Amino acid sequence: MWCLEQTLPVIIYMLLIILLMVLIIFVVKANYLISKIDKLVDHVNERVNSLDNLFSMIDNVTDGFASISNRITSILTMGVRHLFKKKEDDTHE
C-alpha cells in the first residue's frame, strides 16, 4: 500500500506534465494555423476588392447604355406621337 501511495502521485504528475506539453504544442500549432488563415483571408479580400472595382466599372457602363437607350426610346416615342397627332388633327378639319 505504501508503494502505491508513493508512485500514484508521481504517475499523475507525469501525466499532467505530458498533458500540459501537448496542450502547449496544440496552442502553438493553432496559432500558426490562424495566422495562415488570416493571410488567406487578406488575399481573398484583395481579390474581392479588385473584382469590386471591375463590377463598378461594368455598372457605370451599363448605366450609360441604359441612359442612351432611354433617350433614344423617348425620342422615337415623341416622334410617333407627333405623327399620329398630326394625322388626327388633319382628319378633324
C-alpha positions, 0 to 999 in steps of 0.5 A: 500500500505504501508503494502505491501511495508513493508512485500514484502521485508521481504517475499523475504528475507525469501525466499532467506534465505530458498533458500540459506539453501537448496542450502547449504544442496544440496552442502553438500549432493553432496559432500558426494555423490562424495566422495562415488563415488570416493571410488567406483571408487578406488575399481573398479580400484583395481579390474581392476588392479588385473584382469590386472595382471591375463590377463598378466599372461594368455598372457605370457602363451599363448605366450609360447604355441604359441612359442612351437607350432611354433617350433614344426610346423617348425620342422615337416615342415623341416622334410617333406621337407627333405623327399620329397627332398630326394625322388626327388633327388633319382628319378633324378639319 
